[in-house]
Amino acid sequence: MFPAAGLGTRFLPATKAQPKEMLPLVDKPIIQYGVEEAVASGIANIILVTGRGKNAIEDHFDVSVELESFLEARGKRSQLDEIRKISNLINFAYVRQGEPLGLGHAVLVARELVGDEPFAVILGDDVIDAEPPAMKQLIDVYQRVDGPVLAVERVPHDEISSYGVIDIKPGAQLGAGVYEVRDLVEKPPHDEAPSDLAIIGRYVLTPDIFPALAATKSDRTGEIQLTNGLRALLKSRPIYACEVQGVRHDTGNKLGFLKAVVYFALRRPGLAEKFSAYLRSLDIRTPAGKL
């Protein structure tokens, strides 16, 4: 499941007429990195939770007959193969959220499509370069513990209040980087955070999350938070956390997006060397006058 109904207000005016999920990292839209991760993790079906103005996402993963015909006629075989690969990546289904009422609400509206089986949730803003893929790491843990698994990452103290944070059961580590969760707190103040383990955008959930979310009240912003639903679920079953091994970029903010563009450009064959040389050649001063 990919929740993708947000308005992308942090990137206005760029997102006034296009989804933030379609902003390019080098030459692929943000959301494609997550979809490719899902495919590499063995997932066969994807539910995209969309909203008004998100048609470009559906079009991107659909067959483009005119474009394919054009590329074939011009003999642009490598580009044609790349375009066809996108439309054949995986099976897609779509459901509308209607209003962006929080991550918990986005998960809840996909209830009928998910049915009575475990499922993965990938937040496209978090682009994670990892081997094995981040979602595959969570699935492997799920198969061991047979319960919901949250991806976590250690974050600096001054950033912790931007995340949902877990408290772990003492002595309950279940292998390297795997923990049993004692509690979850949504965006705690710095001095009240129970740990430095922040929840990031990957989850393996079980269908009993749906009644828990249905009973979860909206917060002061009017949103249903997935963290609050998980906290309610924790009363009836164990929940686990996996410290993902990899490099994560939060492309949901401008600095994180720019870092991701540079990171993936420097990992791209045929581009990395020249781009690296260009970066080294820059002599740009900030508005404050410092290099």
N, C-alpha and C positions, 0 to 999 in steps of 0.2 A: 504494500500500500504506500502510495506517494501522496501525502497531503500537499496540494498545490493551489489552494484557493486564496492565498494571501494577496494583499493589494500592492506589496512591494514599495511602500511609501518611502523607505530609506533611499531609494534610487531614483526618485522623481527628479527631473522630468523624464528620464530615460525610460521609466516604466509606465508612463502615461498611456501609451498605446501598445506596449508589448509586455508579456509576462516577465517578471524578474528571473524566472526559471530558464528563460531563453537567452539571457545575457551570455555572451560567448567567453569561454576560457580558451584562449588561442583560437581554435576553429570549431569547437564543439560547445553547444549550450550546456549550462550548468547541470540541468536535469539529466542529460545523457550520461554523464559520469556515474550518477547513481544507478541509472538503468543498467549500464554495463556492469556495474558491481553486482547488481542483483542476478544478472545472467551468469556471471562468473561464480556466483555462490550457489548455483544450482536451482534457482527459482524459475518457474515456468510460466507464471501468470502475474500480471501487474494490474492493480486497481489505481487509477489516477483520480484523486478527489480534487475536482476543479471548481471554478466559479466563472462568473461573467468576465469576458475578455481574455479567456485562456485558450481560445481556439487554436492559437499558434502551436501550442504543445501537442494537441491532437494531430494537427497537420504535419508536424515535424516527424512523427512516428508512423504516419500513414504513407501509402504508396503515392508517389508523384509521377503520374503517367507522362505529363508534358515534359517535365524535367528529364526523366529517364530517356524519353525519345530524343530530346535535344542532345543529350550527352552521347547517346549511341550514334546518332547521325554525324556528330563531329569527331567520332573516334576517341572520345575521352573515356577510355575504358576504366582507368583506376578510379576516377571520380564516380563513374556509374556504379562500379562495384561497391564503393563506400556508401552511396545513397541507397542502394538496394539492401545493403547490410542493415542500415538503420530501420527500415520498414519490416525486416524479418527478424529483428532481435528477439522478440518475445510476444506473447499474447497480451493485448491490452483490453481493459474494460474501464468505463468512465462513469463517475457519479458526481452530481453537482452538490456542493455544500450549501449553496444559496447565499448565506451570510458567513463571513469569516468570524466564527464565534469560538475560536480557540482550537488547539490541537486535539483536545479530548473530544470535542464536537465533530471534528473532521474524521476521526477514527470511528465515531459512533454512526455517522451517516453511511458508512460502508458496511454496516452490520449484515445486511441481507446478502450482499455479494460475497462476503467472507464465509458466512455460514458457520458451522460448528467444527472448526478446525483451527490449529495454531496458524499464525500469520506473522509476517515481518512488516515493520514500518521503517521506511527510509525517508529522512528529511533531506531534501535535495540541497538545502543551503550548506550542509556539512559535506564537503567533498573530501574523501579520505583516500589517500594513496597508501595501500597496504597489501602485503602478500603473506599469508592468504588474505583475500578481501575481508574488509571489516565485517560485513554481514555473515560471511562464512565462519568467521571466528565466533560470532554469537550463536549461529546454528549448531556448531560443534559443541558449545557449552550446553545449549538447550537439550541436545540429545543425551548428554550426561546427566543433567539434573532434573529433566522433565518438568520444567516450570518456566515462567516468564523470565527473560533475560534482558537487562538494560546495558547499553554500552556506556562506559564512563571513561573519563580522562581526568588526570590531575591538572588543576588550573591554579594560577597564582592567586594569592589571597585577595588582591585588590580587584579581581575579576569574578570572584565566586558568587556575588550577589546577582549576577546576570543569568544564573543557571538554576535548574533543579539540582539538589545535592542529596547524596545518600549518606546515611549513617549505617555502618556495617556492624554485624554481630561480632563481638570479640571472640577470637579463636575459631571463627567459622570460615576461614579461607579454604577454598575447595580446589586448590591447585594454584599455579602462578597466575596472579591477577584476577582470580575469580572469587567472589565474595557472596555471602548471604546478606541480604538487606534487612536492617532492623527498622529503619524509618526513612522517609523521603520528605524533603522540605523544598517548596518552590521559592526560589529567589530569596534566600535568607540574608539578613544584614551580615556584613563581614564578620562581626564579632560573635554571631550566633550560628554560623555554619557548623554542622556536625563533623565535617571532614573537608578535604580538598578534592574529593572525588565528585566531579560534576557529570550529570547525565548529558550525553551528546546524542546526535540525531540518528540512532539506530536502536531498534527494539525487536525482540521476538516475543510476541504476546499470545496468550491463550484466549479462547472465546468467552471465558468468564469475566473478561475485562468489560464486555458490553453492558451487562446489568449494573456493574459497579459505576460505569460512566453515566448510565441513564439515571442513577440515583445521586450523582454528584451535582451539587449546586454551583451555579455560576459564581465567579469571584467578583471582586469590586469593579473590575473592568467589563463585566458582562460575559466573560469567556469561561468555558469549561476546560480546565487544565487537565491534561493527561496525568501529570504528576499526582494530582489530588485523587483521580480515579484509581491510580496504582496504590496510593496510600490506603484507600478503602479496601482494595483487594487484598492487601497485605494482612488484613485482619483474619482472612480465611485461608490463606495459602502462602507458602514461601515464595519470595521473589529474589532473583539473583542478579549480580552485576558482573560484567566482564570488562576489564581494563584493556581496551583495544590497543593493539600494537600497530602503529602506522603514523602517517603525517596527516593531520586534519587541518583543513582550512574552512573557516566560517565565512562563506561568501555572502552571507546575509547582511554584512556591513561593508562599507566602502574600502576600509583598510584591508580587511580579510580578503575581499575580492581581488584587490590589486596584488596582494601577496600571492594569491593563487595563480593569477595570470603569469606572474614572473616565474613561479615555481614550475608550472607545467610547460612554459615556453623553454625553460632551461633543461627540461627533460625530453624535449622533442628532437629526434634526430633530424639533421638537416637545417635546424633553426638554432639550436643551443649555442653553437660556437660563435656565430655572428652576433646573436643577441647578447651573449656574455661580453663579447668585445665592445659592443655598443654601450652596455651598462658601465663598463670600466672607463669608457671614454667621457662619460658625462661629468660636467663641472657646473652643477646647478645649485644655486643657493635658495634656501627656504625664505619665506617672507620675513623671518627673524634675522636673516643674513648669515645663517650658519650653513655649512656644507651638509 
